[in-house]
């Protein structure tokens, strides 16, 4: 009995040791109970090892998750700083192409709206009708191409559109649109960058104007006249009449008074022609003292009346011209078909010289 009592006392002690985490304890003298007890202890030891391994892995995962979270937060903060610092507007649009999900603060500079107001707009409300249709069509084409190829890298699109401002103005905007895909491969949302190109458009218009207009008079130049002649040749605007106008006495004025006076005379002649025709008519300075006018859908009778109108405005101009009155020799001819265009210009030029000689003879007489 004493031996049994001693064994039970030792077993109690071993059990307490196991409970405290000491899984090295083993029972050797109690038969089948020893085997079952030792197997239980070994199982507990293995479970502890597995738990320690799992905890270690979980701890590593937590550290990695914290690192990724910090990196994501840093990335989001960097994006926020960039989005709030650049003058371009960064925005995201949902996959339905209707609602904005993010708009950067620079929208206030671009269109005068707050972020909240801009996000509250639909894409249709943010664009002019023509631009909305254009953007929708462009994105639909890109979506169709993406579904066919699966290549998101080819989705990017750069387009020029017009947007409405809060004060009612319409401004030109360059937009670069790309897309983000979800894990299932479908388009999650669209990402865009919008830039005000008002100044660039203004410079382009200046360049375009200077390439088609005479710098001194503001009339069309020879290059524009030739281009317009080519368009007329392939159009339905016949009959087409031409008036050739030549400024009298320019060389004499340049030689006797100076080129500044000659330039003033050229500008005076251009003013007379501007008063005589509509802005839609093509009035071009094609040489130093020569001007050509294209009158679409104008027959010979109407062309003759146009020359009479030039004479009237010339007389009115000269009443206030001081010592530099304008004198213009004129000739007109009409083309009924495209094949007659060159011949009509030559005939108008001949008649202008006839007019110049006739009026010179009258002054001499």
C-alpha positions as CSV (number, residue, x, y, z in Angstrom):
1,X,0.0,0.0,0.0
2,X,2.9,2.3,0.8
3,X,4.4,1.6,-2.6
4,X,1.0,2.3,-4.4
5,X,0.6,5.5,-2.3
6,X,4.1,6.6,-3.3
7,X,3.4,6.0,-7.0
8,X,0.1,7.9,-6.9
9,X,1.9,10.8,-5.1
10,X,4.6,10.8,-7.7
11,X,2.0,10.7,-10.5
12,X,0.2,13.7,-9.0
13,X,3.5,15.6,-9.0
14,X,4.2,14.6,-12.7
15,X,0.6,15.7,-13.7
16,X,1.3,19.1,-12.1
17,X,4.6,19.3,-14.1
18,X,2.8,18.4,-17.3
19,X,0.2,21.1,-16.5
20,X,3.0,23.6,-16.1
21,X,4.4,22.7,-19.6
22,X,6.9,20.0,-18.8
23,X,6.1,17.3,-21.3
24,X,9.2,15.3,-20.6
25,X,7.4,13.4,-17.8
26,X,6.8,9.7,-18.3
27,X,5.2,6.9,-16.2
28,X,7.1,3.6,-16.1
29,X,5.7,1.3,-13.4
30,X,1.9,1.3,-13.9
31,X,1.4,-1.1,-16.8
32,X,-1.2,-0.2,-19.4
33,X,-1.9,3.0,-17.7
34,X,1.7,4.0,-18.2
35,X,1.4,3.5,-21.9
36,X,-1.8,5.5,-22.2
37,X,-0.5,8.2,-20.0
38,X,2.8,8.5,-21.8
39,X,0.9,8.5,-25.2
40,X,-1.2,11.4,-23.9
41,X,1.8,13.3,-22.8
42,X,3.5,12.8,-26.2
43,X,0.4,14.0,-28.0
44,X,0.2,17.1,-25.8
45,X,3.9,17.7,-26.5
46,X,3.3,17.4,-30.3
47,X,0.3,19.7,-30.0
48,X,2.3,22.3,-28.2
49,X,5.0,22.1,-30.9
50,X,2.4,22.5,-33.6
51,X,0.8,25.4,-31.7
52,X,4.2,27.1,-31.2
53,X,4.9,26.7,-35.0
54,X,1.4,28.0,-35.9
55,X,1.9,31.0,-33.5
56,X,5.3,31.7,-34.9
57,X,3.8,31.7,-38.5
58,X,0.9,33.8,-37.4
59,X,3.3,36.2,-35.8
60,X,5.3,36.4,-39.0
61,X,2.1,36.9,-41.0
62,X,1.1,39.7,-38.6
63,X,4.4,41.4,-39.1
64,X,4.1,41.0,-42.9
65,X,0.5,42.3,-42.8
66,X,1.6,45.3,-40.7
67,X,4.4,45.9,-43.2
68,X,2.1,45.7,-46.1
69,X,-0.5,47.9,-44.4
70,X,2.2,50.5,-43.7
71,X,3.4,50.3,-47.3
72,X,-0.2,50.7,-48.5
73,X,-0.8,53.6,-46.2
74,X,2.4,55.2,-47.5
75,X,1.4,54.6,-51.1
76,X,-2.1,56.0,-50.5
77,X,-0.5,59.1,-48.8
78,X,1.9,59.5,-51.7
79,X,-1.0,59.3,-54.1
80,X,-3.0,61.8,-52.1
81,X,-0.2,64.2,-52.0
82,X,0.4,63.9,-55.7
83,X,-3.3,64.2,-56.5
84,X,-3.7,67.2,-54.3
85,X,-0.5,68.9,-55.6
86,X,-0.7,68.6,-59.4
87,X,-2.8,71.0,-61.4
88,X,-4.2,68.2,-63.6
89,X,-7.4,66.6,-62.3
90,X,-7.2,62.9,-61.4
91,X,-10.4,61.1,-61.3
92,X,-11.9,57.6,-61.3
93,X,-15.2,56.5,-62.9
94,X,-17.2,53.4,-62.2
95,X,-17.5,50.5,-64.7
96,X,-20.9,51.7,-65.9
97,X,-19.3,54.9,-67.2
98,X,-21.8,57.0,-65.3
99,X,-20.7,57.9,-61.7
100,X,-17.4,59.3,-60.5
101,X,-15.9,57.6,-57.5
102,X,-13.0,60.0,-56.9
103,X,-12.1,63.5,-58.1
104,X,-8.9,65.3,-57.0
105,X,-9.1,68.8,-55.4
106,X,-7.7,70.5,-58.5
107,X,-11.2,70.3,-60.0
108,X,-11.8,73.6,-58.4
109,X,-9.1,75.3,-60.5
110,X,-10.2,73.5,-63.7
111,X,-14.0,73.9,-63.5
112,X,-14.8,75.8,-60.4
113,X,-16.5,72.9,-58.6
114,X,-15.8,71.5,-55.2
115,X,-14.8,67.8,-54.9
116,X,-18.2,66.9,-53.5
117,X,-20.0,68.8,-56.4
118,X,-17.9,67.1,-59.0
119,X,-18.4,63.6,-57.6
120,X,-22.1,64.3,-57.5
121,X,-22.1,64.8,-61.3
122,X,-22.6,62.1,-63.8
123,X,-20.3,61.8,-66.7
124,X,-23.0,63.2,-69.0
125,X,-23.5,66.2,-66.8
126,X,-19.7,67.0,-66.7
127,X,-19.4,67.1,-70.5
128,X,-20.9,68.9,-73.4
129,X,-23.4,66.6,-75.4
130,X,-20.9,66.2,-78.2
131,X,-18.0,65.3,-75.9
132,X,-20.1,62.9,-73.9
133,X,-21.1,61.0,-77.0
134,X,-17.5,61.0,-78.2
135,X,-16.1,59.7,-74.8
136,X,-18.8,57.0,-74.5
137,X,-18.0,55.8,-78.1
138,X,-14.3,55.8,-77.5
139,X,-14.6,53.8,-74.3
140,X,-17.0,51.3,-75.8
141,X,-14.5,50.7,-78.6
142,X,-11.7,50.2,-76.1
143,X,-13.9,47.8,-74.1
144,X,-14.7,45.8,-77.2
145,X,-11.0,45.6,-78.1
146,X,-10.1,44.6,-74.5
147,X,-12.7,41.8,-74.4
148,X,-11.2,40.5,-77.7
149,X,-7.5,40.8,-76.8
150,X,-7.5,40.8,-73.0
151,X,-4.6,43.3,-73.1
152,X,-5.3,46.1,-70.7
153,X,-2.0,47.8,-71.7
154,X,-3.6,48.9,-75.0
155,X,-6.6,50.4,-73.2
156,X,-5.1,53.9,-72.7
157,X,-6.8,56.6,-74.7
158,X,-5.8,60.3,-75.2
159,X,-8.6,62.5,-76.4
160,X,-9.6,66.2,-76.5
161,X,-13.1,67.1,-75.3
162,X,-15.0,70.1,-74.0
163,X,-16.2,70.4,-70.4
164,X,-18.7,72.7,-68.6
165,X,-17.5,75.0,-65.9
166,X,-19.5,76.1,-62.9
167,X,-19.7,79.7,-64.3
168,X,-21.1,78.4,-67.6
169,X,-17.9,78.6,-69.6
170,X,-17.0,75.8,-71.9
171,X,-13.3,74.9,-71.9
172,X,-11.1,72.5,-74.0
173,X,-9.7,69.7,-72.0
174,X,-7.2,66.9,-72.8
175,X,-8.1,63.7,-71.1
176,X,-6.0,60.5,-70.8
177,X,-8.2,57.5,-69.8
178,X,-7.1,54.1,-68.8
179,X,-8.7,51.2,-66.9
180,X,-8.2,49.0,-63.8
181,X,-9.2,45.3,-63.9
182,X,-10.6,43.3,-61.0
183,X,-9.3,39.9,-60.0
184,X,-11.8,38.2,-62.3
185,X,-10.4,40.1,-65.3
186,X,-13.3,42.4,-65.7
187,X,-13.0,46.2,-65.9
188,X,-13.3,47.5,-62.3
189,X,-13.2,51.2,-63.0
190,X,-11.7,53.8,-65.3
191,X,-8.9,56.2,-64.3
192,X,-8.5,59.6,-66.0
193,X,-6.3,62.6,-65.9
194,X,-7.8,65.9,-67.2
195,X,-5.8,69.0,-68.3
196,X,-6.9,72.4,-69.3
197,X,-5.6,73.1,-72.8
198,X,-7.1,76.6,-73.3
199,X,-3.7,78.2,-73.7
200,X,-2.5,75.5,-76.1
201,X,-5.7,75.8,-78.2
202,X,-5.2,79.6,-78.3
203,X,-1.7,79.2,-79.5
204,X,-2.8,76.7,-82.1
205,X,-5.4,79.1,-83.3
206,X,-2.8,81.8,-83.6
207,X,-0.6,79.6,-85.6
208,X,-3.4,78.5,-87.8
209,X,-4.5,82.1,-88.3
210,X,-1.0,83.2,-89.2
211,X,-0.6,80.4,-91.7
212,X,-3.8,81.4,-93.5
213,X,-3.8,85.2,-93.1
214,X,-1.8,88.2,-94.3
215,X,0.0,89.7,-91.3
216,X,-0.3,93.3,-92.5
217,X,-4.0,93.4,-93.5
218,X,-5.6,90.5,-91.8
219,X,-7.0,89.3,-95.1
220,X,-6.5,85.7,-96.3
221,X,-3.1,85.0,-97.9
222,X,-2.2,83.3,-101.1
223,X,-1.9,79.9,-99.5
224,X,-5.4,80.0,-98.2
225,X,-6.7,81.3,-101.6
226,X,-5.1,78.3,-103.4
227,X,-6.5,75.8,-100.9
228,X,-10.0,77.4,-101.1
229,X,-9.8,77.2,-104.9
230,X,-9.1,73.5,-104.7
231,X,-12.1,73.0,-102.4
232,X,-14.3,75.0,-104.7
233,X,-13.2,72.9,-107.7
234,X,-14.7,69.8,-106.1
235,X,-17.8,71.5,-104.7
236,X,-21.3,72.4,-105.8
237,X,-21.0,76.2,-105.5
238,X,-21.0,77.1,-109.1
239,X,-21.2,79.6,-110.7
240,X,-18.1,81.1,-109.1
241,X,-17.0,84.6,-109.8
242,X,-13.6,86.2,-109.2
243,X,-12.7,89.8,-108.7
244,X,-9.1,90.9,-109.1
245,X,-8.3,94.2,-107.3
246,X,-5.0,96.0,-107.8
247,X,-4.0,99.0,-105.8
248,X,-3.0,101.9,-108.0
249,X,0.1,104.0,-107.4
250,X,1.8,101.9,-104.7
251,X,5.3,102.1,-106.2
252,X,5.0,105.8,-106.7
253,X,4.0,106.3,-103.0
254,X,6.8,104.0,-101.8
255,X,9.4,105.9,-103.9
256,X,8.2,109.4,-103.1
257,X,6.9,109.2,-99.5
258,X,8.2,106.0,-98.1
259,X,7.2,102.4,-97.4
260,X,5.3,103.3,-94.2
261,X,3.0,105.4,-96.4
262,X,2.8,102.5,-98.9
263,X,1.9,100.1,-96.1
264,X,-0.8,102.6,-95.0
265,X,-2.2,102.6,-98.5
266,X,-2.3,98.8,-98.6
267,X,-4.2,98.7,-95.3
268,X,-6.6,101.3,-96.6
269,X,-7.3,99.2,-99.7
270,X,-7.9,96.1,-97.5
271,X,-10.3,98.2,-95.3
272,X,-12.3,99.1,-98.4
273,X,-12.5,95.4,-99.4
274,X,-13.5,94.3,-95.9
275,X,-16.3,96.8,-95.9
276,X,-17.5,95.6,-99.3
277,X,-17.8,91.9,-98.5
278,X,-19.2,89.6,-95.9
279,X,-16.8,87.8,-93.5
280,X,-17.8,84.6,-95.1
281,X,-16.5,85.7,-98.5
282,X,-12.9,84.9,-99.4
283,X,-10.9,88.2,-99.8
284,X,-7.2,87.5,-100.1
285,X,-4.1,89.6,-100.5
286,X,-2.2,87.6,-103.0
287,X,0.7,90.0,-103.8
288,X,2.2,93.3,-102.7
289,X,-0.6,95.4,-104.3
290,X,-2.9,92.6,-105.6
291,X,-6.1,91.2,-104.1
292,X,-8.3,88.4,-105.2
293,X,-11.9,87.8,-104.1
294,X,-13.8,84.5,-104.5
295,X,-17.6,84.8,-104.7
296,X,-19.3,81.4,-104.6
297,X,-22.7,80.9,-106.2
298,X,-22.3,84.3,-107.8
299,X,-23.0,85.0,-111.5
300,X,-21.5,87.8,-113.6
301,X,-24.4,90.2,-112.8
302,X,-23.9,89.9,-109.1
303,X,-20.1,90.2,-109.5
304,X,-20.6,93.5,-111.3
305,X,-22.8,94.7,-108.4
306,X,-20.0,93.7,-106.0
307,X,-17.5,95.9,-107.9
308,X,-20.0,98.8,-107.8
309,X,-20.1,98.3,-104.0
310,X,-16.3,98.4,-103.8
311,X,-16.4,101.8,-105.6
312,X,-18.9,103.2,-103.2
313,X,-16.9,102.1,-100.1
314,X,-13.7,103.4,-101.7
315,X,-15.3,106.8,-102.1
316,X,-16.5,106.8,-98.5
317,X,-13.1,105.8,-97.3
318,X,-11.3,108.5,-99.3
319,X,-13.4,111.2,-97.7
320,X,-11.5,110.6,-94.5
321,X,-8.2,109.4,-95.8
322,X,-6.4,112.7,-95.8
323,X,-3.5,112.9,-98.2
324,X,-3.5,109.2,-99.1
325,X,-6.6,108.4,-101.0
326,X,-7.1,104.8,-102.2
327,X,-7.5,104.0,-105.9
328,X,-8.3,100.4,-106.9
329,X,-8.4,98.9,-110.4
330,X,-11.0,96.1,-110.7
331,X,-11.8,93.2,-113.0
332,X,-14.3,90.3,-112.7
333,X,-15.1,87.1,-114.5
334,X,-17.3,84.0,-113.9
335,X,-16.7,80.3,-114.1
336,X,-19.7,78.0,-114.7
337,X,-17.7,74.8,-114.2
338,X,-14.5,73.6,-112.4
339,X,-12.7,73.5,-115.8
340,X,-13.3,77.2,-116.2
341,X,-11.7,78.4,-112.9
342,X,-8.2,79.1,-114.1
343,X,-9.5,80.8,-117.3
344,X,-11.9,83.0,-115.2
345,X,-9.1,84.2,-112.9
346,X,-6.9,85.1,-116.0
347,X,-9.9,86.9,-117.6
348,X,-10.6,88.8,-114.4
349,X,-6.9,89.8,-114.2
350,X,-7.0,91.0,-117.8
351,X,-10.1,93.1,-117.2
352,X,-8.4,94.6,-114.2
353,X,-5.5,95.8,-116.3
354,X,-8.0,97.1,-118.9
355,X,-9.7,99.1,-116.1
356,X,-6.4,100.4,-114.9
357,X,-5.4,101.6,-118.4
358,X,-8.8,103.1,-119.0
359,X,-9.0,105.1,-115.8
360,X,-5.3,106.2,-116.2
361,X,-6.3,107.6,-119.7
362,X,-9.3,109.3,-118.2
363,X,-7.1,111.1,-115.6
364,X,-4.6,112.1,-118.3
365,X,-7.4,113.3,-120.6
